[in-house]
Amino acid sequence: MAANDPTELREAIRAEAARLGFVACGFAAADAAPESAARLDEWLQSGAHGSMEWMEARKGERARPQGLWPASRSLIMLGMSYAPHEDPMRLAAEPEIGRISVYAQGADYHDVVKKALKALARWLVDRAGGELKVFVDTAPVMEKPLSAAAGLGWQGKHSNLVSREHGSWLFLGAIMTSLDLPPDPPEPDRCGSCDACQRACPTDAFPRPYVVDARRCISYLTIEHKGPIPADLRPGIGNHIYGCDDCLAACPWNKFAQAGAANRAFAARAELAAPELVDLLALSDADFRQIFAGSPIKRIGRDRMVRNAAIAAGNSALPSLTAPVAALLDDPDPAVRGSAIWALSRLDPARFAAERTARISAEQDAGVLAEWGVAGSDPRR
């Protein structure tokens, strides 16, 4: 049966969204956040998106919801909590452990959020009719400014959404609908003079507040970036092996976030909460696929994970990791070999020198030769 009162329908949607596990639900017009297009264009023009060419390829669709789907009249923006039960910074001083971003320690949020979005969409069509589309992260939708326009929170100086009730720990989803639904008022920016997130970044990825340079961001470097990670940024990566929560964890609004509000699907799996670097360095492709099945981590593949673990090992100052690192000097992947060379040079300079003499004559990859210190071998470096 179709609902005739848009305001009543909006409140019924909120109630159903809450029943399905969403802790935040807000509404915006399909042409909300028009300033986002200019900000996106400026960011892309600066090259701050790094190698994420897909950001630019669908820029027109990303700039405005109706560019993606012209029939859209209203947006339903939703948030699902993944607030952690433990301090995300607790492992920062544990060099033998690899740190995985909180969002990736449990089930893949794409699957969990999309399932709930589809259930809400079916309910809405049965209740009120209309056409709609659902989106979770993988489509060119600017969820953060649109969620801010719908009153879920505001984009903080770290560029992520911040909620007064849920801090920085929300997975965002969107439903575009042909229905006309009354919009909610946007949430005002409440960052004030605070710059805790800016100061927390280990690689200085914020050229100015509200802008992140992906090329320096640990999340980008460990997840999106293929090939060797720039040598000058490796020390700042510390023991991060997949993503980074440092700027989010520093936000004082997180004191209001309740771990009990988090969807249980996102509870940390034991093997992902505090993995040991010695085990990660020895991963085979089969091991990787088995351990990270059902996790968003699976999409980066074994080679990038081991590359990241080798860099973390190089930052660890732990002699016990020298042998596992040295075992990677023959790895088929040049980025893994290169990271192992760099790590060995920090863990055991004498062994590095000995291995260098024995190996550079057989090495064919220019980037890997550069890791051994062969001058002019790689013009990109």
N, C-alpha and C positions, 0 to 999 in steps of 0.2 A: 504494500500500500504506500503510495507516495505521500510524503509529508508536505503540507501546504505552508507552514510557518517556518521561514528560513532560520529564525532565531532558535526556535524549539529544536529544529533539526540539528543545528550546530551543537547544542548542548547534549543532544542524544549521541552525536558523533563522539564528543568528548568522553561520555560515559562508556561507550563501546570500546573506544581506544584504550581507556584505562583497564577495562576488563581483559583486553588482549595483551596487556603488559607495557603499554606506553605510559610514561610518567609525565609527559608533556604533550600538549596538543593545542595548536593555535591556527588561526585562519588569516589569509591575506589575499588580496586581489591578484589576479594573474599578471598584472603589470607592476607589481610591487618592486621596491628596491631598484629603481631605474638608474641610480648612480653607479650600480655595480658594473655596468657595461664599460664605462669610462675607466674605472679602477682596474678592471680586468685587462683592458687594452694597454693601459700604461704598464702594468706588471709584465705582460707578454712582451711589449716593446723593449723592456729593460733586459730581457733574457733570463729573468729570475726563475722561469719554469724549467730551466736546464734542458734535459733531454726528453721531457714530457711533451712530445710533439702533438699528442692527442689533445692537449689543452688548447693549442692554437688551431688545430685542424677543424674543430667544431666550435670556434669562437662565437659565431653568429647565433648558434642555437643556445650556447651557454649564457650569452649576454642577457637573454630575457626568456621567461618560460614560454611565451607565445611564439617565440622563434622556434622552439622545439615542437610545440603542439598548438597551432593557431586556435583550435576550438576551446582551449582552456579559458575558464572564466574565474575560477577560484582555486586557491592552493590550500591544502590541509597539510601543515607541517607538524611532524611528530618526532618525539625524542624518547629513546629507550635507554635507561641508565645502565652503566657498567662500572659504577663507583667501586673502587677497590676496597677490600677489607684490610689491607696492609699498606703501609707507607710505600709509594712507588720508588722512593729514593733509598730504601733500606739496604739495597745491595750495591750501592755506589762505591762502598769501601771494601767490597769483596772481590778482589781481582781474579780469583779462580772461577768466578761465576759469570755467565753471560746474561746480560739484562735484556729481557723481552718486554716491549711496551705492554701496558696493562690490557689494552684493547685486544691483543692477539693471544692472550694466555688461555682463553677459553674457546668456545665454539665460534665458528666463522659468523661474524655479525651479518654479512650479506644474506646468509641463509635464514637466520633467526628473524631479522627485521623484515625481510621480504615476505616471509610466511605470514607474519602478523599483519603486514600491510595488505596482502591479498585477502586475508580474512576480513579486514575492515572494509576493503573495497567491495567484496561480495555483499556484505551486510548493507552497505550504503546503496548499492544498486537495487537490492531487494526493497529497501525502505523508501528510496526517493527517486530511483531511476537515474537518468542521465548517463553520460559517457565519462570515462576516467582512465587514467594511466597511473601506475605506481613506479617509484624510483628509489633505489638505494645505492648511492655512491657511484655506480658504474656508468650512469648516463650523464650527459652534459647539463647538469642542474646545479645551480649555485646554492646549495642547501644552507650554508651559513648565513649569508645576508637575507635570504628569504625566511629563514627561521627567526632571525632578529625582527624582520618586518611583521612576522606573525606573533610576536610577543613571547617567544620561547626564551629569549635571553638577548645578549648583545655580543658582537664580535669584539673580543678583547684585544689587547695590544699584541698578543701572540697570534692573532688572526683567527683563532678558533672561537666557537660559541661559548659563552659563559652564562650560566643560569644562577639566579639567586638561590634556588632550591637544590640544584644538582651540581653546582660547580662546573667543572670542565669535562665532566664524564657523561656525555650524551652521544649515542649513535643517532644520527638524523635520517629521517625518511620523508618522502613527499608523495602526496596524492594530488594530481591535477585533475580537476573535474569541470564539466561543462555547466554544473549547477552554480547559481549565484548564492553565495553564502556571505553573511556579514563579516567583515574583517575585524580582527582584534587590533588594539593599539600597539604600536611597536614598543619594545623595551628600550628605555634610554641607556646610553653608555654609562656604566658605573665604575669604570676603571680609575677615574680621577687622576691623581698624580702618581699612583703606584706604577713602578716599573720592575716589579719582582721577576716577571717572566722574561723581560729583556736581559736582566742581569744573570739569570740562571742558565742561559744558553751557553754550552761549552764551546761552540764553534762560531759564535758571534754571527748568527744567521739573520739578525734583524737590522737592516740598514736604518730603519726608523720605526717608531711604534706603528703597529697595525700592518706592517709589511714584512713578509718573510722571503728571504732569498733562498729558494730551494737548493741552489747549488752548494750552499753551506750548511744545510739542515741535515742533522743526523738521520732523521726519518727518511728523507729523500735518498741520502747516500747509501743507507743500508738496505733499502727496499726497492726504490725505483731505478737507481743508478746501476748501469751495467758496466763491467770492466773494472779497471783499477780505480780506487778512490784516491783523490789527490793527496800527495804525501804530506802537505802542510796541514791538512785537516785530520789526519789519522790520530795524532795524540789526543785531540779533543774528543774523539769518539769514546775513549775510555773502554769500559766493558760493555757498551751497547752492542748487541748483535742483531737486533731487529727493532727498528723504531726508537723513539725517545719520548719520555714523559717529563723531562726536566722543566720545560717552561710551563706545562700544564700543572704539574705538582706544586710549583711555586706560587700559584694563584691563591690569594687568601680567601677567595670565595668558596674554596673547597671545604672549608670548615663547616659549611652548612650541608654538604653532600652526605647522604645517608647510605652506607654500604648495603643496608637492608632493602633499599629500594631497587637495587640492581637485579636484572634478570638473572635467574640462577644458571642459565645456559652459559653466561659469561664468567662463571667462577673459574679460577685458575686451575688448570690441569696440573697434577703434581710434576710431570716431566717438563712442563713449560714454565713453572713458577721460578725455578732457580737452576737451570741446566749448567752443568760443569763444562768448562771450556775443553778439558781434556777429552771428553766424550764427543763434543761437537767437531773437534779437529779431525776425528777419526771417522766421521760420517761417510758412508757410501751412499749412492743414489737410492738404493733400496731401503737403507736405514732411514734416510731423510723422509721418504714417502710414507713409511710406516709410522714414524714418530709424529709427523705433522699432518697426518690425514685428518680432515675435518677442521683444520685451522686455516686462517687467512695466510699464514706463513708459507703454506705449500706453494703459493704462486711464485715465490722467488727462486725456487729450485735449490738443489744441493750446493751448486758451485758458489752462488752468492752467499749462502749461509756460512760455508766454510771459509770463504774470503773474509767475511765479517769476523768470524771467530779467530782467524789468524791475526787480524789487526788488534782485536782485544787481547790476544796472547802477547803481542808485542808491547802492549801498554801495561802488562801485568807485572813485569819485573820478577816473574817467578821462574827460576831455573828449571823447575820440574816440567815446564811446558816446552823446553828446548827440543827434546827428542820428538814429541808429537808434531811440532812445527817443522823440524827438519825432514820429517817423513813426507811433507807436502812439497818438497822441492822438485819432485818428479811428477807432480799432479798434472793430468792432461790439460787442465784449464789454466791459461796464462795468468788470469787475474788471481787465481788461488796461488800459483807459483810465486807471482810477484809479491803478494801480501806475505807469504811465508818467508821470502828473502828479507823483506823489511823487518819482519818480526824477529828473525834470527839475528839480524844486525844489532838489534837492541838487547836481545836476551843473552847472546854469546858472541861478541865481536870477533873473538879468536876463531871460533868455528866458522863464522861468516867468511872470514878471510880465507880460510882453508877451502871451504866449499866453493868460493868464488873462483879460485884458480882452477879447480877441477871441472867446473861446469860451464863457464862462459864460452868455451870453444865449441861446445855442442849446442848451445842455445840459439834458436832461430827467431824467436819473437823479439822485436825491437823494444817493446815496453818492458819485457822481463829483463833484457840486457841492461836497460836503464836502471832497473832496481839493483842490479849488481854494481852500478856505478860506471858503466861503460859510456863514456861521454859521446853525445851526438847520436846515440842509437835510436832515440825516439824524438822526433821533432815536436811532438805534442807536449812534451814535458819541460 
